[in-house]
Amino acid sequence: MVSPLGSLWCQLTLLISCALAPVWVSADLAPAPTSYGGITLLDGPVMPGSQEPLYLEVVLNMVPTSYILQVMPLNGTFYVLPQHLGVIGIALSNPSEERYLALDSIHDLNYRYDVALQQLHVTVAPHLLNMSLQSYRSDRSRTPQAQASLGALLNYDMYMTLDERGEYDLAASTAMRAFADNHVVENTGLLRAASSGDNDSYTRLDTHWTWSSQDDLLTVIAGDVISGGLSWTRATRLGGVQLRRNFALQPELVTQPLPAFFGEAALPSQVELYVEGQRQYNGEVLPGAYRIDSTPSVSGLSQAQMVLTDALGRTTVQDFSFYSSPRLLQKGLSDFSLEAGSVRQLYGTDSFSYRDQLVASASLRHGLSDTLTLESHAEGDDQLAAAGVGALFTLGGAGLFSGAWAQSSGRQADGRQQTLGYNWSRHGVTVDYSLQRSFGNYRDIASRDGRPPAERTERLLLGVGSSASGRVSLNYSRLDRLEEESYRSVGASYSRRLFSGVTLFVNASRELGNGEGYSLYAGLSVSLGGRVNGGVSANRSRDGGSQQAAYLSRGVSADGGTGWGLQMQRSENVDYLQADALYRGDNAQIGGGIRSLPSGESAFGDLSGSFIWMADAPQSIFPAREVSDSFALVSTNGIADVPVLLENRPIGRTNKQGYYLLTGLGAYRGNQVSIDPLQLPSSIQFDRQSVLAVPAERAGVRVGFGLRQVRAVLLTLHDHAGKAMALGSRVLQDGKTLAIVGHDGQVYVEDLPTHSAVIVDKADAGSCAVDVVLPEKMDGISAIGPLICRDQP
C-alpha cells in the first residue's frame, strides 16, 4: 500500500516529467544540472522509444543524495545518460560511447526501484565510487587561549647545615618575577653564607625578559639565554637576544608525523583503529576511500588494526605496520632558533662576566616529508665560523636513521665533524646506536671557554624484554678526548618485577683498555603502598671495595602532606646514617633531618616557598609553595572557607578574605578549577561551579565563580481573611515583579531592604499591600510570616 506521502511524491514527479520531457526531446545535449533549494535535478534528452521518463531520488550505497535523476524505462531496463553517473559519484571503468546507458550493463552495479518513495537505490563496488578522499583524525582538544594577570612573585629555597661544632653553611636561591599578559621579567640569584665568613656572597644567575605569542608559536627572550641547538651541536650561554619557535605554547599540537591509515568502504560503516591493542579512533565513514590520522601513542615499529563494520553488520579487519618517532617533524612543519649576543663566562661564580666579542647562531629543522626531516646549524664569532647540515629519515619499518656533517674554519679551527645514528624498537626490543667524530681542529663557540668537541663519542644500546617478563640490556660506550686517555666500557643490566610491588635489578660494567676495572651492583626495591617505598642494594668493585645500602621512605603528595625518610649506607671505612622529614603545606615547604658520618654528626634544614602579589588583590601578599611554573588566584568575592577543587580533587579552602592561591598548574593547558556547592550556605549563590583556568607560562591568572551573598527570605502571605494568598499572585515593588506566590501562600524573595513595603497583585483579582521587616542578622534563608496583606482600594 502506498502512503499519502509516497502518492504525493509520485504525482509531483509525474508533473515534473510531463512538464520537462517535451522541452528536451529534440535537444542534442543534456543541460547543466539545475539546483532547487539544495536538490539538484539531472535532466536531459529523452531516449527515443522509451516509456515516460521517471525522476527519482538517488540513494547511493545506502546514503541519500541530493540528486533527482532522470531515468528512462525500456523493456524492463532503466537507461540513463552516462554523464549523469559521474555527477552522482559513479566512475565507469570503461566509459560508454553510447548516448544512453543501460544500468544492467554496468559490471559491479546493482539497483532497485522503490515505487512508493520514488527512489532509485544504487549499490556499486568501492572502485566505482568517484568521491574525494575522506579524512578523519583522532579527537584532540584545541589549545585554549592563555591569560595572565598583572602580578609579581619571589621564589626562595634556603638550605642550611649545622655541625656539632656549631659551624653552619647557608645557601639560598631566589627568583624574582613580574608578569602581565604575555610578558615575563625574571631575575635569579644564589646567596651563600658560612660561619667562617669566607664564602659570603651573592651571585646573579640569569636576568631576562620573555615575550610569547601563542597563536604564532614564537618566543622572544632578551637577556641571559641558552642558545638553541640540535643533537649534534652544543649549546652556549649568552647575554643577548633569542627568537625561537616554541611548540610548548600549544601543548595539544602534535609535531611528529601522524600515522595515516587508508581504506575503502562500500557502505556507510563504523571504523575502529587499534594501535598495539589500544583503540585510537572510533567513528563513522561514508562510502568511498577514507584516511584516518591517529595521534601516535607509541614510538618505534608498531602494529595497527583497522576494523570496518558496514551497515549490514559485515566486519573486515586490515593489518598495518608503521614506524613512529618524536624526533621527526610533520611535513611542512619547521622549528628554529636564532640568537645573537656575548658568551657568558664563569656562570655561577661571577655575576657579570661576558666576552667582548659578538657571536651569533642559528638552528633550523624542517619536515620535508613525513619520513624525512632536514636540519641545519650555523654559528660564529670574530675568530671562527662553523656550519653543518643533517637529516633524519625512516625507511619503512627499518627504523630511524640520522646523519650530520659540519665544518669549521678560522684561527686554529679548521676541521670537520661527522655524526651517524640509528634507532629501532618493537615490542620491547630496542637498538640504539650513535657515533660522532671530529677531525682536524674542529671547534665551535662553546670551545672558546670550555673543552673542544670530543674526537670520538660512541654509544650502543641493545635491550629486550619488559618489566613483567624481565628486561635485559647491553651497552657499549667510548669517549676519546684530545690529550686524554681513551675511555671504553661495556655493561649489562637486568631488571624484573618479581611480584606486586617488588622489583629486582642487577648491573655489571667493565672498563676496557689499561684500567680494566669492573663493578657489580644489585638491589631490590619494594613498594609497600601508601606512598611508602623501601629498598636494599650492594655493589662491589675490582679493587675489593664494597658498599651496602638500605632505605625506607614515605613520599609527599603533590597536593601536600607529610613525608619522611631513613637511609643507611655502610662501606669498609665509612658508616652513613640519615633521618629526615618533610612537610608540604599551602604556604611553604619545610624539611629537616640529621645525618651521621665518621667525621661527626650534623643537622640540616630546608625551607622553600614564595610570596605573591596580584593586582587583582592589591592589598594582599600571599605566601605559597614555590611556584616553578604557573598558578591561579581563586577568588570567592570575600566569602571565606569555600572548598576549592583541582581536577575534582579537594585542594584547599579560601582564607578570611576569600582567596586561595592554587599552585602547580600547567601552562597553556586547561586546568579545571571548581568549588563544592554542597558545602556552601543556602544564602550564597554562584554563577558557575567550575572554571577552565589557562595560565600563561610562569604567570598567574585570577579565577572567579561569581559568588555572592544574598538576603533571602521565605515569606508566608495571607489575605485579610487569614487564608493563604492565591497561587500565582505576583509580588511587586516599584512596579517590578519580584516573585510569584507558590503553594500555601509562600514566596521566595531576595535582597529586600530591612524595611520595605510590597504590593501583591492577587491572582483572584484585586491587590493588597504588606509591610516586611527583616531581622538585622540573617543566617541562611529566614522564614517570615504569616503576614497579613491589606486590601487596597
Secondary structure, DSSP 8 states (H G I E B T S, - for coil): ---HHHHHHHHHHHHHHHHHHHHHTT-SS----EEETTEEEE-----TT--S-EEEEEEETTEEEEEEEEEEEETTEEEE-HHHHHHHTB--SS---SSSEEGGGSTTEEEEEETTTTEEEEEE-GGGB----EEEE---------B--SEEEEEEEEEEEEETTS-EEEEEEEEEEEEETTEEEEEEEEEEEETT-SS-EEEEEEEEEEEEETTTTEEEEEEEEE----TTS---EEEEEEEEE-GGGSTT---S---EEEEEESS-EEEEEEETTEEEEEEEE-SEEEEEE----S-EEEEEEEEEEETTS-EEEEEEEEEE-TTS--TT-EEEEEEEEEEB-STTT-SS-B-SS-EEEEEEEEEEETTEEEEEEEEE-SSEEEEEEEEEEE-TTS-EEEEEEEEEEETT--EEEEEEEEEEEETTEEEEEEEEEEEES---GGGGGS----SEEEEEEEEEEETTTEEEEEEEEEEE-TTS--EEEEEEEEEEEEETTEEEEEEEEEEESS---EEEEEEEEEEEETTEEEEEEEEEETTS-EEEEEEEEE---TT-EEEEEEEEEEESS-EEEEEEEEEE-SSEEEEEEEEEETTEEEEEEEEEEEEEEETTSTT-EEEES--SSEEEEEE-TT--S-EEEETTEEEEE--TTSEEEEEEE-TTS-EEEEE-GGGS-TTEE-S-SEEEE-B-TT-EEEEE---EE--EEEEEEE-TTS-B--TT-EEEETTEEEEE--GGGEEEEES--SEEEEEEE-TTS-EEEEEEE--SS--S-EEEEEEE-EE--
